């Protein structure tokens, strides 16, 4: 799945992702601007302790 597809998928599963990581991730952490998806993944990486690849795979599998 390329980055654009992953970004689209994230828009669909954002609520599930927020529920799963409610203790670590705020609504602000899940906000991103067009073209800033990788930057948001970096924030999530810091908050969850997972690698970007792990987060991408998790988003893809939701």
C-alpha positions in Angstrom: 0.0 0.0 0.0 1.5 3.3 -1.0 1.5 6.4 1.3 -1.5 8.0 -0.4 -3.6 4.8 0.1 -2.4 4.5 3.7 -3.4 8.1 4.4 -6.8 7.5 3.0 -7.2 4.3 5.1 -6.1 6.2 8.2 -9.0 8.7 7.6 -11.4 5.7 7.7 -9.9 4.1 10.9 -8.8 7.2 12.8 -11.6 6.7 15.5 -10.5 3.1 16.1 -6.9 4.1 16.3 -7.8 6.8 18.8 -9.7 4.3 21.0 -6.9 1.8 20.9 -4.3 4.3 22.0 -6.4 6.7 24.1 -3.9 6.6 26.9 -1.1 7.8 24.7 -2.6 9.8 21.8 -4.6 13.0 21.9 -6.9 14.3 19.2 -4.2 16.8 18.3 -1.7 14.0 17.7 -4.0 12.6 15.1 -4.4 15.8 13.1 -2.4 16.4 10.1 -2.3 18.6 7.0 -2.2 17.4 3.4 1.3 16.1 2.8 2.2 15.8 6.4 1.1 12.2 7.0 4.7 11.1 7.7 5.2 13.9 10.2 2.0 12.7 12.1 3.3 9.1 12.0 6.5 10.4 13.7 4.4 11.9 16.5 2.5 8.7 16.9 5.8 6.8 16.9 7.0 8.8 19.8 3.7 8.5 21.7 3.2 4.7 21.2 6.8 3.5 21.1 6.1 1.6 17.8 8.1 2.0 14.6 6.6 3.8 11.6 6.4 0.5 9.8 4.5 -1.1 12.7 2.1 1.8 12.7 1.6 1.6 8.9 0.9 -2.1 9.1 -1.5 -1.6 11.9 -3.4 1.1 10.0 -3.5 -1.1 6.9 -4.9 -4.0 8.9 -7.7 -2.1 10.7 
